[in-house]
């Protein structure tokens, strides 16, 4: 997989991937009938599946190396051909080691964004990125840390809760910058405390989207919600407000579940909003 990177002012963003997951489109978007996909023949692969990238992003800001989201994590022994589990190899291909990461930022606490946080060996658990602080949205952690939700979302008991016990967790608040260039903004609905990352540097803007949208078709089909959106009505409102806000201001998007490398801008033609992937050569 070739290196794919962009710059936003002084900030460098490199696309990483933990692999991909394939879904029947009517399963992933359960309220969307099959006939409604007919205007989007290129949305699915040759098997008529949505192939969603498990994207992460490496950001360099203020001299820090920041990993945004950590994929699904190690492949279990009973799933050798899973199509995921590639993040550390991708990191190594780009000349980086886990100890080179200074900050890990989670856009939200679903399992495909926290899987490589920790590694277990011989019954002991240790941070995969040993020199990093791990940043979590305060509202998401408030929601997911309850016993009820740790039972409902067991990956967080394994991959997130130990970070607090180890003293490695930092909480992000809406609008409170975590570097001079990066500000988390609350984009709720997919999860209660879902955040996107606004990057501002030298008059340029970028946005790490997180799961405010999962597929380019949602740029136009704002009402379409995935099965994983915990509050679909709020997710729709957030998506509409977010895309209305950034359309036309030349903001570069980094979208983890969009086709790799996930860099592009919003564009409009004949009254429809669509995804304009960046040509990185």
C-alpha positions, -999 to +999 in steps of 0.1 A: +000+000+000+016+033-011+022+062+013-006+087+011-002+120+028-015+156+026-006+188+044-029+214+059-007+244+065+021+231+088+002+199+097+010+167+079-017+139+077-009+104+066-035+078+058-032+044+075-055+014+074-063-016+095-079-034+065-115-034+055-149-049+062-176-058+037-213-054+043-246-060+024-257-023+019-292-030+031-278-045+063-254-016+069-281+009+061-312-010+074-338+017+066-326+021+030-344-002+005-324-019-022-340+001-050-327+034-035-292+022-043-299+021-080-286+057-087-253+047-071-240+017-092-203+025-082-211+024-044-206-013-041-179-037-052-181-066-077-198-087-050-224-060-045-210-053-011-201-020+006-163-023+013-155+000+042-120+010+049-108+007+085-089+039+083-067+057+108-047+089+104-012+099+115-010+136+122+022+156+129+014+188+148+035+208+173+063+183+169+040+155+181+031+123+163-006+116+167-025+085+158-062+090+153-082+057+158-067+023+162-088-001+140-102-035+150-070-048+164-052-081+163-069-109+143-082-137+165-069-172+157-103-183+144-104-156+118-071-158+098-087-144+066-106-116+082-094-087+060-082-066+089-055-065+116-031-046+094-025-013+112+009-020+129+022-034+096+010-003+078+027+018+104+060-001+100+057+002+062+058+040+067+089+037+089+073+041+123+073+020+154+046+020+181+069+039+205+071+068+180+035+077+187+030+105+213-008+107+213-036+084+205-069+101+198-101+081+195-130+098+176-154+075+195-155+042+214-168+017+189-147-015+185-133-007+151-117+025+165-100+012+197-088-023+188-050-017+188-050+004+220-036-024+241-019-057+237-023-088+258+006-112+263+008-140+289-022-126+308-007-091+311-020-061+293+002-032+281-003-002+259+005-009+223+019+026+220+040+028+251+050+065+251+015+078+242-013+094+262-047+082+250-073+109+243-110+101+247-141+123+242-153+131+277-190+125+268-183+092+251-164+080+281-191+091+305-216+070+284-195+039+277-179+035+312-212+025+329-214-011+338-245-015+315-226-002+285-194-021+293-215-052+291-232-041+259-199-030+243-173-054+258-144-042+236-143-011+258-138-032+289-108-048+272-094-019+251-104+013+268-112+009+305-076-003+314-062+030+301-079+049+329-066+024+354-031+028+340-033+066+342-029+070+305-063+085+296-069+121+288-104+135+283-113+158+254-139+185+256-157+201+227-138+231+214-108+227+237-077+224+216-053+195+221-025+210+201-022+245+186-036+232+153-061+205+164-095+211+181-120+184+188-156+193+179-186+174+192-204+156+163-228+134+182-254+108+171-232+079+160-222+079+196-232+104+223-197+119+225-185+113+190-159+139+180-144+151+148-110+168+146-108+203+132-073+212+119-065+248+113-030+259+102-018+289+081-052+298+069-060+262+057-086+238+072-090+201+075-114+178+092-109+143+104-145+131+101-147+100+123-180+082+117-202+112+112-205+096+078-195+061+067-198+063+029-196+090+003-232+084-007-242+101+026-229+134+014-261+137-006-283+111+012-281+129+046-310+109+060-293+075+055-281+061+089-260+030+096-270+003+119-243+015+143-257+050+148-269+050+184-291+080+179-301+081+142-321+113+144-292+132+160-268+117+136-288+131+107-289+165+122-252+165+129-243+153+094-265+180+078-251+208+100-215+196+096-216+193+058-235+226+054-208+242+075-178+230+056-192+231+020-176+258+000-148+267+025-122+244+009-119+222+040-101+190+033-118+159+047-101+128+061-128+101+062-117+068+077-144+046+062-144+061+028-123+045+001-086+046+009-068+069+014-100+088+024-089+124+015-112+146-004-135+176-005-172+183-008-184+194-042-218+202-057-231+196-092-266+199-105-279+203-070-263+172-056-234+171-032-208+145-039-173+133-029-143+147-048-114+125-039-080+143-039-056+133-067-024+125-048-006+113-080 
